[in-house]
């Protein structure tokens, strides 16, 4: 069953066509890779799918956990988040001056069922929700190994842990479709291995569908079940890691034409 | 896949997670807070009743409490939610003129005074809502200019109304003083006004809504992607902040006994901004201390009013240079005056260990 169904998606910035006529689908529970040379339009596609950009044309259809369908193209990011889509960013965008725990709690804000007045007057619903939030947050933090650092400022975490916190934050929204934009960027091989197993574990634990952009080919080929290859804003290949490795057009896109 | 079997014991996945340790039960911390408020109130009340704090110093104290109310409101907008507002005095004027008008045209009893103050605060909040919807789309400098213009529009509007209604540029008076040092329940009015403001802002900040406000200040794109409705968060902070500006205005009315449009000009907004920035952006305890410190400073500078603005300007320049952020100005300054940071050749520098 397709969770996301993208049809004829295009995005132009002035005269530049960053993404043109992209068709892709994502199956439920899949670990999908999106690769391509620099400037191929990978992050633009992420931004279109999460609502940061409004598509120039095309449709993005999301099937929710209860089978309901929604057109999310051009929807504001906070609304796509409500539909169960969340993401991390290429250049980490944590709430730097907030604690690790608060970063997670912010992501749970959309699930808060108490009003501002209930918070101001500290009515019972505030306490019951906050307790539940704290427990869920502690659980997620333990999963990514940050439970001991819950009280630290996000900006004081080492780089690798900031990446993990961003993933944890995306999961805390309660999303079932998660976009990871270069999660392994800047990590050394052992950190990358650890991250790969963490992503698999989290996917099983929360029943997630994960779409990731990554330049580390070993990481992508080892982790993803299916891969789309993007070049100059169009999809040039789709298939399993093995198929992609031997695809002529992909090799051409990365290494150039044979002389 | 070999990634799965690598760590056989995965914390959190295979082993249970410890529940977060409970600090204090709500009723315990509530009781402590209540005790502190009652203690401070009793001490101040006794000092005033016995005449240890004379009428002059009591007046200064009232001014500080009114500043605290307005500055806490601005801190919510500017410090916590990160929306730069320079029109705070304008909203204060709405509260001030509303309450003065109500008291002037009703019996002048305690009920009408409280009703007037509350109505003024509500009207300021409603105006904050109406104005916030279009202006909060703006960012940074543009928002500052828009709110600055708004504050001036309110002031000049009042200045040019019919003298019979709002007093024009001469000001409005004759409604009596009800929050000054000489009035019977004046101290209670400003003290509990400040306490209510503090509790409301604190409770808001320490909730999911408050965390969303801080997240908006930290990173708009990330917070929106995490499901935070930017418009709603900004506007609710603005409405609560302007509500308290209105409340401060209503108390100010009863504090001075006369209100004039020029009391609510741009410089008044800057004064509130000074308090917020000095106390640390987003730091509500810092706002209390900074308001008290500036109140005392103003008391000493009363005979040279011109110098006051020069000192403010200098302070602002210094604050910008040391980039204090959420740390209160005075704490940051103390850090700067550690000799080890000055890199002097004759001072032995301790090597910092991470």
Interface residues (C-beta under 8 A of the other chain):
Chain A: X50 X51 X52 X76 X77 X78 X81 X82 X86 X87 X89 X93 X94 X95 X96 X97 X98 X102 X105 X106 X107 X108 X109 X110 X112 X114 X116 X119 X120 X121 X122 X126 X127 X129 X130 X133 X134 X135 X137 X138 X139 X142 X143 X145 X147 X150 X169 X170 X173 X193 X196 X197 X200 X201 X205 X222 X223
Chain B: X1 X3 X4 X6 X7 X10 X11 X12 X13 X17 X18 X19 X20 X26 X30 X200 X203 X204 X207 X208 X209 X210 X211 X212 X214 X215 X218 X219 X221 X222 X223 X224 X225 X226 X227 X228 X229 X230 X236 X240 X325 X326
